[in-house]
Amino acid sequence: MRYALYQAAKVATSLTAEFKAYFKRILKGREKERGIKTKMRVKVSAKMLVIAWTLMKTQQPYKAGLLLIDEPVQPRGR
């Protein structure tokens, strides 16, 4: 299931404008880190799973634009 979610996130971040924008937003400022794109795609797949669960639980259709309402993501300081 993890592989399927990752592949879905990989396709969504390359084809869907909404997920592409979200991916760029969480990746901003961290592009040079090693393996960061994979980590951020895992984050996108987790977000997709939360969205799917919420939509199934509330029995509502998916509305484009909900993903972009989220607050801006701040990079972690180390």
C-alpha positions as CSV (number, residue, x, y, z in Angstrom):
1,M,0.0,0.0,0.0
2,R,2.9,2.4,0.8
3,Y,4.3,1.9,-2.8
4,A,0.9,2.6,-4.3
5,L,0.5,5.8,-2.3
6,Y,4.0,6.9,-3.2
7,Q,3.4,6.3,-6.9
8,A,0.0,8.1,-6.7
9,A,1.8,11.1,-5.1
10,K,4.6,10.9,-7.8
11,V,2.0,11.1,-10.6
12,A,-0.1,13.8,-8.8
13,T,2.9,16.0,-8.2
14,S,3.9,15.9,-11.9
15,L,0.4,16.1,-13.6
16,T,-2.1,17.8,-11.3
17,A,-1.7,21.6,-10.9
18,E,-3.0,21.6,-7.3
19,F,-0.6,18.9,-6.0
20,K,2.2,20.3,-8.1
21,A,1.8,23.7,-6.4
22,Y,1.6,22.0,-3.0
23,F,4.8,20.0,-3.7
24,K,6.7,23.1,-4.8
25,R,5.5,24.9,-1.7
26,I,6.7,22.2,0.7
27,L,10.0,21.8,-1.2
28,K,10.8,25.5,-1.4
29,G,14.2,26.3,0.2
30,R,15.2,22.6,0.6
31,E,15.9,21.6,-3.0
32,K,19.6,20.9,-2.5
33,E,19.1,18.4,0.4
34,R,19.8,14.8,-0.5
35,G,16.7,12.7,-1.0
36,I,14.3,15.6,-0.2
37,K,12.1,15.0,-3.2
38,T,11.4,11.5,-2.1
39,K,10.7,12.6,1.5
40,M,8.3,15.3,0.3
41,R,6.5,12.9,-2.0
42,V,5.9,10.7,1.0
43,K,4.5,13.8,2.7
44,V,2.2,14.4,-0.2
45,S,1.1,10.7,-0.2
46,A,0.2,11.1,3.5
47,K,-1.8,14.2,2.7
48,M,-3.6,12.4,-0.1
49,L,-4.4,9.6,2.4
50,V,-5.8,12.1,4.9
51,I,-7.9,13.7,2.2
52,A,-9.2,10.4,1.0
53,W,-10.1,9.3,4.6
54,T,-11.9,12.6,5.3
55,L,-13.9,12.4,2.1
56,M,-14.9,8.9,2.8
57,K,-15.8,9.6,6.4
58,T,-17.9,12.7,5.5
59,Q,-19.2,11.2,2.2
60,Q,-18.5,14.3,0.3
61,P,-17.0,14.6,-3.2
62,Y,-13.5,16.1,-3.7
63,K,-13.4,19.8,-4.4
64,A,-10.4,21.2,-6.2
65,G,-8.7,24.0,-4.2
66,L,-9.0,22.5,-0.8
67,L,-5.3,21.5,-0.8
68,L,-4.2,25.1,-1.4
69,I,-6.1,26.5,1.6
70,D,-3.5,25.0,4.0
71,E,-1.2,27.2,5.9
72,P,2.2,27.8,4.5
73,V,4.7,25.2,5.4
74,Q,7.7,26.4,7.4
75,P,11.0,24.5,6.9
76,R,12.4,23.0,10.1
77,G,15.5,24.6,11.5
78,R,18.4,22.2,12.5
